[in-house]
Amino acid sequence: MFSQRVENLRPSPIRSILSVIDRPGMVSFAGGLPATDVLPAWSGTISRELLQYGPSEGDDDLRAVVAENLRHLGVDAPMERVLILSGSQQGIDLTAKLFVDPGTTVAVDDPTYLAALQVFRFYGARFTRLGSGPRSEPSEQARLAYVVPTFANPTGVCMTSRDRDDLAAWCMRTGAVLFEDDPYRDLVYEPCDRAPVTARMRGGSWIYQGSFSKTFAPGLRLGFLAASEDVFQHLVVAKQATDLHSSRLSQRIVHDAITAPGWVTRLADLADFYRARRDTFDAALRRHVGDLASWEAPSGGLFFWLRLHEAVDTRTLLADAIDRNVAFMPGEEFSPGPPAIGTMRLNFSHAGRDDADGGLATLAAVLRDASRSPAA
Ligand SMILES: Cc1ncc(COP(=O)(O)O)c(C=O)c1O
């Protein structure tokens, strides 16, 4: 009854965990949720025009602002090559649709964003690891290279300038299409080179995408992409076939927010807010799991990446943790191949100080119980 593709369709573990996080008393370190306290309130009015169908590429006023921001980042994308997305997750789907046939090789980091792996797998991709060959290159040729260079999900790592240069050079030399996913770039707590890999491309094919979910409001489902000339129009057609266009009301709300005089201050305040949350979380981690795991405090983004001293598959701990009202993301889920065992991704943006402390104490108890149990 179903297409062959459905054989590779797996439910996202994040979505399943998100379905329990509203349970009373639950502390979630699982999703990449912004803090509810910093979500905006909207007081605008809805004009009728916004309720009408609109262009697939997106509304021009928002595309123009995005293009201007991209120009500052050194990305060569006039507004004619900006496409507004219904969340940047849609950009992953459209890109996979265009480039991935069953058996197509996609180069990715290990670990990398699991919902990207989920989409690529759905279309039948096989993976090669970036960094497995010489000079941080993959050991195999790939049609597409998917990267989150700035405050990666799940590790929080910011790719070095050298690796960014090398990756751009490798894409240009081999003809691999660079697909740079950049939703965390504005959540920056310590300086690091965030100049997009895309800005280092001289020719070649590329897609660069960003999101308004992490800096503004994920429920509006709005992101954007820009692409090289040879690719852009195909993405527009793929979007036409998918949802015609993104919500015009969301586009209006985001446009008004990011062009308001307070936007730059909002971004700075947000970074201050999350930097403080990161530091509080780091201190609580040291208190509760300092003897059980190692980690580096991320210089941006929303996640801590824990490497447990004991090689326990953290997927086996999740049900117990959820029973005790704490949710986390097993790190093993983020691997394109056989995973390194004993890793966890913890989101620090959503839980406040007391919840973070209590939740990490519980998580530490789950880990200690697992290491005492004979099955571990
Ligand atoms: C690396 C990465 N890409 C894309 C997304 C999807 O974001 P959205 O669809 O909300 O723009 C996320 C969400 O967590 C992410 O971490």
The ligand as an SDF file (V2000), in Angstrom:
LIG
                    3D

 16 16  0  0  0  0  0  0  0  0999 V2000
   19.9060   22.2690   13.3700 C   0  0  0  0  0  0  0  0  0  0  0  0
   18.4380   22.5220   13.2580 C   0  0  0  0  0  0  0  0  0  0  0  0
   17.9070   22.7210   12.0450 N   0  0  0  0  0  0  0  0  0  0  0  0
   16.5970   22.9420   11.8780 C   0  0  0  0  0  0  0  0  0  0  0  0
   15.7490   22.9780   12.9730 C   0  0  0  0  0  0  0  0  0  0  0  0
   14.2830   23.2060   12.7220 C   0  0  0  0  0  0  0  0  0  0  0  0
   13.9030   24.4630   13.1640 O   0  0  0  0  0  0  0  0  0  0  0  0
   12.5510   25.1930   12.7050 P   0  0  0  0  0  0  0  0  0  0  0  0
   11.8370   24.2790   11.7580 O   0  0  0  0  0  0  0  0  0  0  0  0
   11.7980   25.4510   13.9530 O   0  0  0  0  0  0  0  0  0  0  0  0
   13.0040   26.4440   12.0190 O   0  0  0  0  0  0  0  0  0  0  0  0
   16.2510   22.7820   14.2560 C   0  0  0  0  0  0  0  0  0  0  0  0
   15.3430   22.7650   15.4180 C   0  0  0  0  0  0  0  0  0  0  0  0
   15.6770   22.4470   16.5210 O   0  0  0  0  0  0  0  0  0  0  0  0
   17.6380   22.5420   14.4060 C   0  0  0  0  0  0  0  0  0  0  0  0
   18.1890   22.3250   15.5910 O   0  0  0  0  0  0  0  0  0  0  0  0
  1  2  1  0
  2  3  1  0
  2 15  2  0
  3  4  2  0
  4  5  1  0
  5  6  1  0
  5 12  2  0
  6  7  1  0
  7  8  1  0
  8  9  2  0
  8 10  1  0
  8 11  1  0
 12 13  1  0
 12 15  1  0
 13 14  2  0
 15 16  1  0
M  END
$$$$
